């Protein structure tokens, strides 16, 4: 997911996407622990997507305060 796509999402959409990504990260870590993970690079991609969403949320929070 690109940062430009995330910036055009609404706040509720960001919340639901963040929850989905956190659940996916949990599942990927679980698969890694039991040696059933097919694509280990997916963990890194999901972490980056979570960080992008949190960054956009924080930017919006700061602009709303000012």
Jmol script that loads the backbone (N, CA, C; Angstrom):
load data "model"
ATOM      1  N   UNK A   1       0.837  -1.167   0.000  1.00  0.00           N
ATOM      2  CA  UNK A   1       0.000   0.000   0.000  1.00  0.00           C
ATOM      3  C   UNK A   1       0.891   1.243   0.000  1.00  0.00           C
ATOM      4  N   UNK A   2       0.571   2.158  -0.862  1.00  0.00           N
ATOM      5  CA  UNK A   2       1.369   3.370  -0.981  1.00  0.00           C
ATOM      6  C   UNK A   2       0.859   4.450  -0.035  1.00  0.00           C
ATOM      7  N   UNK A   3       1.757   5.353   0.331  1.00  0.00           N
ATOM      8  CA  UNK A   3       1.398   6.440   1.235  1.00  0.00           C
ATOM      9  C   UNK A   3       0.353   7.350   0.605  1.00  0.00           C
ATOM     10  N   UNK A   4       0.419   7.527  -0.689  1.00  0.00           N
ATOM     11  CA  UNK A   4      -0.564   8.383  -1.360  1.00  0.00           C
ATOM     12  C   UNK A   4      -1.971   7.777  -1.270  1.00  0.00           C
ATOM     13  N   UNK A   5      -2.076   6.455  -1.296  1.00  0.00           N
ATOM     14  CA  UNK A   5      -3.374   5.801  -1.150  1.00  0.00           C
ATOM     15  C   UNK A   5      -3.910   5.996   0.269  1.00  0.00           C
ATOM     16  N   UNK A   6      -3.012   5.935   1.234  1.00  0.00           N
ATOM     17  CA  UNK A   6      -3.414   6.044   2.629  1.00  0.00           C
ATOM     18  C   UNK A   6      -3.908   7.448   2.937  1.00  0.00           C
ATOM     19  N   UNK A   7      -3.274   8.465   2.351  1.00  0.00           N
ATOM     20  CA  UNK A   7      -3.652   9.847   2.642  1.00  0.00           C
ATOM     21  C   UNK A   7      -5.061  10.172   2.182  1.00  0.00           C
ATOM     22  N   UNK A   8      -5.577   9.466   1.189  1.00  0.00           N
ATOM     23  CA  UNK A   8      -6.918   9.742   0.681  1.00  0.00           C
ATOM     24  C   UNK A   8      -7.999   8.928   1.386  1.00  0.00           C
ATOM     25  N   UNK A   9      -7.609   8.089   2.344  1.00  0.00           N
ATOM     26  CA  UNK A   9      -8.580   7.299   3.097  1.00  0.00           C
ATOM     27  C   UNK A   9      -9.152   8.138   4.234  1.00  0.00           C
ATOM     28  N   UNK A  10     -10.395   7.863   4.588  1.00  0.00           N
ATOM     29  CA  UNK A  10     -11.011   8.576   5.703  1.00  0.00           C
ATOM     30  C   UNK A  10     -10.523   7.979   7.026  1.00  0.00           C
ATOM     31  N   UNK A  11     -10.824   8.667   8.118  1.00  0.00           N
ATOM     32  CA  UNK A  11     -10.380   8.202   9.434  1.00  0.00           C
ATOM     33  C   UNK A  11     -10.950   6.826   9.806  1.00  0.00           C
ATOM     34  N   UNK A  12     -12.245   6.581   9.593  1.00  0.00           N
ATOM     35  CA  UNK A  12     -12.761   5.234   9.907  1.00  0.00           C
ATOM     36  C   UNK A  12     -12.133   4.147   9.034  1.00  0.00           C
ATOM     37  N   UNK A  13     -11.871   4.468   7.777  1.00  0.00           N
ATOM     38  CA  UNK A  13     -11.221   3.496   6.895  1.00  0.00           C
ATOM     39  C   UNK A  13      -9.815   3.179   7.392  1.00  0.00           C
ATOM     40  N   UNK A  14      -9.116   4.213   7.867  1.00  0.00           N
ATOM     41  CA  UNK A  14      -7.773   3.995   8.404  1.00  0.00           C
ATOM     42  C   UNK A  14      -7.822   3.097   9.637  1.00  0.00           C
ATOM     43  N   UNK A  15      -8.812   3.308  10.490  1.00  0.00           N
ATOM     44  CA  UNK A  15      -8.932   2.493  11.697  1.00  0.00           C
ATOM     45  C   UNK A  15      -9.181   1.023  11.351  1.00  0.00           C
ATOM     46  N   UNK A  16     -10.085   0.776  10.398  1.00  0.00           N
ATOM     47  CA  UNK A  16     -10.378  -0.603  10.036  1.00  0.00           C
ATOM     48  C   UNK A  16      -9.187  -1.263   9.343  1.00  0.00           C
ATOM     49  N   UNK A  17      -8.504  -0.510   8.488  1.00  0.00           N
ATOM     50  CA  UNK A  17      -7.331  -1.053   7.796  1.00  0.00           C
ATOM     51  C   UNK A  17      -6.219  -1.367   8.791  1.00  0.00           C
ATOM     52  N   UNK A  18      -6.046  -0.501   9.787  1.00  0.00           N
ATOM     53  CA  UNK A  18      -5.032  -0.717  10.806  1.00  0.00           C
ATOM     54  C   UNK A  18      -5.337  -1.988  11.596  1.00  0.00           C
ATOM     55  N   UNK A  19      -6.581  -2.176  11.946  1.00  0.00           N
ATOM     56  CA  UNK A  19      -6.976  -3.388  12.676  1.00  0.00           C
ATOM     57  C   UNK A  19      -6.732  -4.635  11.832  1.00  0.00           C
ATOM     58  N   UNK A  20      -7.053  -4.562  10.547  1.00  0.00           N
ATOM     59  CA  UNK A  20      -6.821  -5.698   9.650  1.00  0.00           C
ATOM     60  C   UNK A  20      -5.332  -6.025   9.550  1.00  0.00           C
ATOM     61  N   UNK A  21      -4.513  -4.991   9.416  1.00  0.00           N
ATOM     62  CA  UNK A  21      -3.077  -5.212   9.288  1.00  0.00           C
ATOM     63  C   UNK A  21      -2.471  -5.768  10.567  1.00  0.00           C
ATOM     64  N   UNK A  22      -2.949  -5.309  11.711  1.00  0.00           N
ATOM     65  CA  UNK A  22      -2.445  -5.844  12.978  1.00  0.00           C
ATOM     66  C   UNK A  22      -2.805  -7.319  13.120  1.00  0.00           C
ATOM     67  N   UNK A  23      -4.017  -7.668  12.691  1.00  0.00           N
ATOM     68  CA  UNK A  23      -4.428  -9.077  12.740  1.00  0.00           C
ATOM     69  C   UNK A  23      -3.579  -9.917  11.782  1.00  0.00           C
ATOM     70  N   UNK A  24      -3.319  -9.375  10.598  1.00  0.00           N
ATOM     71  CA  UNK A  24      -2.489 -10.090   9.632  1.00  0.00           C
ATOM     72  C   UNK A  24      -1.073 -10.278  10.166  1.00  0.00           C
ATOM     73  N   UNK A  25      -0.530  -9.252  10.813  1.00  0.00           N
ATOM     74  CA  UNK A  25       0.811  -9.357  11.387  1.00  0.00           C
ATOM     75  C   UNK A  25       0.850 -10.425  12.471  1.00  0.00           C
ATOM     76  N   UNK A  26      -0.186 -10.466  13.292  1.00  0.00           N
ATOM     77  CA  UNK A  26      -0.267 -11.507  14.316  1.00  0.00           C
ATOM     78  C   UNK A  26      -0.258 -12.892  13.684  1.00  0.00           C
ATOM     79  N   UNK A  27      -1.069 -13.065  12.644  1.00  0.00           N
ATOM     80  CA  UNK A  27      -1.134 -14.364  11.968  1.00  0.00           C
ATOM     81  C   UNK A  27       0.190 -14.732  11.315  1.00  0.00           C
ATOM     82  N   UNK A  28       0.864 -13.740  10.718  1.00  0.00           N
ATOM     83  CA  UNK A  28       2.157 -14.011  10.086  1.00  0.00           C
ATOM     84  C   UNK A  28       3.200 -14.416  11.126  1.00  0.00           C
ATOM     85  N   UNK A  29       3.192 -13.743  12.259  1.00  0.00           N
ATOM     86  CA  UNK A  29       4.141 -14.105  13.325  1.00  0.00           C
ATOM     87  C   UNK A  29       3.855 -15.494  13.857  1.00  0.00           C
ATOM     88  N   UNK A  30       2.585 -15.839  13.952  1.00  0.00           N
ATOM     89  CA  UNK A  30       2.217 -17.175  14.403  1.00  0.00           C
ATOM     90  C   UNK A  30       2.695 -18.225  13.406  1.00  0.00           C
ATOM     91  N   UNK A  31       2.488 -17.950  12.111  1.00  0.00           N
ATOM     92  CA  UNK A  31       2.956 -18.870  11.076  1.00  0.00           C
ATOM     93  C   UNK A  31       4.471 -19.006  11.108  1.00  0.00           C
ATOM     94  N   UNK A  32       5.167 -17.920  11.380  1.00  0.00           N
ATOM     95  CA  UNK A  32       6.620 -17.951  11.478  1.00  0.00           C
ATOM     96  C   UNK A  32       7.065 -18.831  12.636  1.00  0.00           C
ATOM     97  N   UNK A  33       6.343 -18.762  13.744  1.00  0.00           N
ATOM     98  CA  UNK A  33       6.704 -19.537  14.926  1.00  0.00           C
ATOM     99  C   UNK A  33       6.538 -21.036  14.702  1.00  0.00           C
ATOM    100  N   UNK A  34       5.553 -21.423  13.889  1.00  0.00           N
ATOM    101  CA  UNK A  34       5.318 -22.848  13.653  1.00  0.00           C
ATOM    102  C   UNK A  34       5.886 -23.298  12.306  1.00  0.00           C
ATOM    103  N   UNK A  35       6.752 -22.469  11.738  1.00  0.00           N
ATOM    104  CA  UNK A  35       7.463 -22.793  10.489  1.00  0.00           C
ATOM    105  C   UNK A  35       6.537 -23.087   9.322  1.00  0.00           C
ATOM    106  N   UNK A  36       5.453 -22.333   9.191  1.00  0.00           N
ATOM    107  CA  UNK A  36       4.543 -22.499   8.061  1.00  0.00           C
ATOM    108  C   UNK A  36       4.458 -21.241   7.210  1.00  0.00           C
ATOM    109  N   UNK A  37       5.360 -20.307   7.432  1.00  0.00           N
ATOM    110  CA  UNK A  37       5.324 -19.049   6.706  1.00  0.00           C
ATOM    111  C   UNK A  37       5.937 -19.227   5.322  1.00  0.00           C
ATOM    112  N   UNK A  38       5.163 -18.872   4.281  1.00  0.00           N
ATOM    113  CA  UNK A  38       5.628 -19.028   2.909  1.00  0.00           C
ATOM    114  C   UNK A  38       6.475 -17.846   2.457  1.00  0.00           C
ATOM    115  N   UNK A  39       6.069 -16.631   2.837  1.00  0.00           N
ATOM    116  CA  UNK A  39       6.734 -15.426   2.355  1.00  0.00           C
ATOM    117  C   UNK A  39       7.152 -14.558   3.553  1.00  0.00           C
ATOM    118  N   UNK A  40       8.371 -14.736   4.055  1.00  0.00           N
ATOM    119  CA  UNK A  40       8.782 -13.979   5.244  1.00  0.00           C
ATOM    120  C   UNK A  40       8.918 -12.473   5.011  1.00  0.00           C
ATOM    121  N   UNK A  41       9.037 -12.044   3.768  1.00  0.00           N
ATOM    122  CA  UNK A  41       9.149 -10.611   3.502  1.00  0.00           C
ATOM    123  C   UNK A  41       7.810  -9.901   3.699  1.00  0.00           C
ATOM    124  N   UNK A  42       6.732 -10.654   3.763  1.00  0.00           N
ATOM    125  CA  UNK A  42       5.409 -10.058   3.972  1.00  0.00           C
ATOM    126  C   UNK A  42       5.327  -9.397   5.344  1.00  0.00           C
ATOM    127  N   UNK A  43       6.039  -9.946   6.340  1.00  0.00           N
ATOM    128  CA  UNK A  43       6.040  -9.362   7.679  1.00  0.00           C
ATOM    129  C   UNK A  43       6.562  -7.933   7.625  1.00  0.00           C
ATOM    130  N   UNK A  44       7.659  -7.738   6.918  1.00  0.00           N
ATOM    131  CA  UNK A  44       8.251  -6.405   6.802  1.00  0.00           C
ATOM    132  C   UNK A  44       7.304  -5.444   6.093  1.00  0.00           C
ATOM    133  N   UNK A  45       6.637  -5.908   5.058  1.00  0.00           N
ATOM    134  CA  UNK A  45       5.714  -5.061   4.305  1.00  0.00           C
ATOM    135  C   UNK A  45       4.519  -4.646   5.176  1.00  0.00           C
ATOM    136  N   UNK A  46       4.007  -5.572   5.957  1.00  0.00           N
ATOM    137  CA  UNK A  46       2.865  -5.268   6.820  1.00  0.00           C
ATOM    138  C   UNK A  46       3.271  -4.264   7.896  1.00  0.00           C
ATOM    139  N   UNK A  47       4.462  -4.435   8.464  1.00  0.00           N
ATOM    140  CA  UNK A  47       4.946  -3.485   9.469  1.00  0.00           C
ATOM    141  C   UNK A  47       5.064  -2.081   8.893  1.00  0.00           C
ATOM    142  N   UNK A  48       5.551  -1.979   7.666  1.00  0.00           N
ATOM    143  CA  UNK A  48       5.688  -0.676   7.017  1.00  0.00           C
ATOM    144  C   UNK A  48       4.323  -0.049   6.752  1.00  0.00           C
ATOM    145  N   UNK A  49       3.352  -0.865   6.341  1.00  0.00           N
ATOM    146  CA  UNK A  49       2.001  -0.345   6.109  1.00  0.00           C
ATOM    147  C   UNK A  49       1.385   0.171   7.408  1.00  0.00           C
ATOM    148  N   UNK A  50       1.605  -0.558   8.505  1.00  0.00           N
ATOM    149  CA  UNK A  50       1.104  -0.116   9.802  1.00  0.00           C
ATOM    150  C   UNK A  50       1.735   1.223  10.172  1.00  0.00           C
ATOM    151  N   UNK A  51       3.037   1.339   9.960  1.00  0.00           N
ATOM    152  CA  UNK A  51       3.734   2.595  10.278  1.00  0.00           C
ATOM    153  C   UNK A  51       3.225   3.744   9.423  1.00  0.00           C
ATOM    154  N   UNK A  52       2.947   3.483   8.155  1.00  0.00           N
ATOM    155  CA  UNK A  52       2.424   4.531   7.273  1.00  0.00           C
ATOM    156  C   UNK A  52       1.064   5.029   7.759  1.00  0.00           C
ATOM    157  N   UNK A  53       0.210   4.103   8.140  1.00  0.00           N
ATOM    158  CA  UNK A  53      -1.120   4.475   8.612  1.00  0.00           C
ATOM    159  C   UNK A  53      -1.012   5.281   9.904  1.00  0.00           C
ATOM    160  N   UNK A  54      -0.162   4.840  10.817  1.00  0.00           N
ATOM    161  CA  UNK A  54      -0.005   5.563  12.073  1.00  0.00           C
ATOM    162  C   UNK A  54       0.578   6.958  11.842  1.00  0.00           C
ATOM    163  N   UNK A  55       1.456   7.084  10.879  1.00  0.00           N
ATOM    164  CA  UNK A  55       2.031   8.389  10.552  1.00  0.00           C
ATOM    165  C   UNK A  55       0.959   9.338  10.028  1.00  0.00           C
ATOM    166  N   UNK A  56       0.116   8.860   9.144  1.00  0.00           N
ATOM    167  CA  UNK A  56      -0.954   9.701   8.596  1.00  0.00           C
ATOM    168  C   UNK A  56      -1.933  10.083   9.700  1.00  0.00           C
ATOM    169  N   UNK A  57      -2.256   9.140  10.578  1.00  0.00           N
ATOM    170  CA  UNK A  57      -3.154   9.459  11.685  1.00  0.00           C
ATOM    171  C   UNK A  57      -2.556  10.535  12.590  1.00  0.00           C
ATOM    172  N   UNK A  58      -1.278  10.443  12.856  1.00  0.00           N
ATOM    173  CA  UNK A  58      -0.624  11.432  13.712  1.00  0.00           C
ATOM    174  C   UNK A  58      -0.578  12.799  13.031  1.00  0.00           C
ATOM    175  N   UNK A  59      -0.320  12.820  11.733  1.00  0.00           N
ATOM    176  CA  UNK A  59      -0.314  14.085  10.993  1.00  0.00           C
ATOM    177  C   UNK A  59      -1.682  14.757  11.076  1.00  0.00           C
ATOM    178  N   UNK A  60      -2.722  13.975  10.910  1.00  0.00           N
ATOM    179  CA  UNK A  60      -4.081  14.515  10.982  1.00  0.00           C
ATOM    180  C   UNK A  60      -4.395  15.021  12.383  1.00  0.00           C
ATOM    181  N   UNK A  61      -3.916  14.303  13.387  1.00  0.00           N
ATOM    182  CA  UNK A  61      -4.141  14.716  14.767  1.00  0.00           C
ATOM    183  C   UNK A  61      -3.455  16.046  15.043  1.00  0.00           C
ATOM    184  N   UNK A  62      -2.244  16.205  14.567  1.00  0.00           N
ATOM    185  CA  UNK A  62      -1.509  17.446  14.795  1.00  0.00           C
ATOM    186  C   UNK A  62      -2.124  18.623  14.049  1.00  0.00           C
ATOM    187  N   UNK A  63      -2.601  18.393  12.838  1.00  0.00           N
ATOM    188  CA  UNK A  63      -3.227  19.488  12.093  1.00  0.00           C
ATOM    189  C   UNK A  63      -4.570  19.876  12.718  1.00  0.00           C
ATOM    190  N   UNK A  64      -5.262  18.915  13.315  1.00  0.00           N
ATOM    191  CA  UNK A  64      -6.540  19.215  13.965  1.00  0.00           C
ATOM    192  C   UNK A  64      -6.325  20.035  15.240  1.00  0.00           C
ATOM    193  N   UNK A  65      -5.208  19.822  15.906  1.00  0.00           N
ATOM    194  CA  UNK A  65      -4.923  20.560  17.130  1.00  0.00           C
ATOM    195  C   UNK A  65      -4.557  22.001  16.845  1.00  0.00           C
ATOM    196  N   UNK A  66      -3.961  22.262  15.681  1.00  0.00           N
ATOM    197  CA  UNK A  66      -3.521  23.624  15.375  1.00  0.00           C
ATOM    198  C   UNK A  66      -4.560  24.432  14.696  1.00  0.00           C
TER     199      UNK A  66
END
end "model"
wireframe off; spacefill off
backbone 0.3
color backbone group
